[in-house]
């Protein structure tokens, strides 16, 4: 990588891709569980968890797009 370059190395891209996949899957699972819970507290907790994973996914996505 040259000085001043903002390119992401291949290994870093692989790690970023894996982390994004984990966050996406965790978000979808939490959303699914939230839709199945009857208890309002559990539903709220699952929705908060989904939002947290979605936020981390969005941050990773924005980081990736900033280096394109």
C-alpha positions in Angstrom: 0.0 0.0 0.0 1.4 3.4 -0.9 1.7 6.3 1.5 -1.6 8.2 1.8 -3.6 5.4 0.2 -7.0 4.6 1.7 -7.4 1.3 0.0 -8.3 -1.6 2.3 -6.1 -4.7 2.1 -7.5 -8.0 1.0 -7.3 -9.6 4.5 -9.0 -6.7 6.0 -11.8 -6.9 3.4 -12.3 -10.6 4.3 -12.5 -9.8 8.0 -14.9 -6.9 7.3 -17.1 -9.1 5.1 -17.3 -11.8 7.8 -18.2 -9.3 10.5 -20.9 -7.7 8.3 -22.4 -11.2 7.7 -22.4 -11.9 11.4 -24.1 -8.6 12.3 -26.6 -9.1 9.5 -27.5 -12.6 10.6 -27.7 -11.6 14.3 -30.0 -8.7 13.4 -32.3 -11.0 11.4 -32.4 -13.6 14.1 -33.3 -11.0 16.8 -36.0 -9.5 14.5 -37.4 -13.0 14.1 -37.4 -13.7 17.8 -39.0 -10.3 18.5 -41.9 -11.3 16.2 -42.5 -14.5 18.0 -42.3 -13.4 21.6 -45.6 -12.7 23.4 -44.0 -11.1 26.5 -43.6 -7.4 25.9 -40.3 -7.1 27.8 -38.8 -10.0 25.7 -40.1 -8.5 22.5 -38.6 -5.1 23.4 -35.3 -6.6 24.4 -35.1 -8.5 21.1 -36.0 -5.4 19.1 -33.3 -3.4 21.0 -30.8 -6.2 20.2 -31.8 -6.2 16.5 -31.4 -2.4 16.4 -27.9 -2.7 18.0 -26.8 -5.2 15.4 -28.3 -3.2 12.6 -26.4 -0.1 13.8 -23.1 -2.0 13.9 -23.8 -3.4 10.4 -24.5 0.1 9.1 -21.3 1.4 10.6 -19.3 -1.3 8.9 -21.1 -0.7 5.7 -20.4 3.1 5.9 -16.7 2.4 6.7 -16.5 0.1 3.7 -18.1 2.7 1.4 -15.8 5.5 2.7 -12.8 3.5 1.2 -14.3 3.0 -2.3 
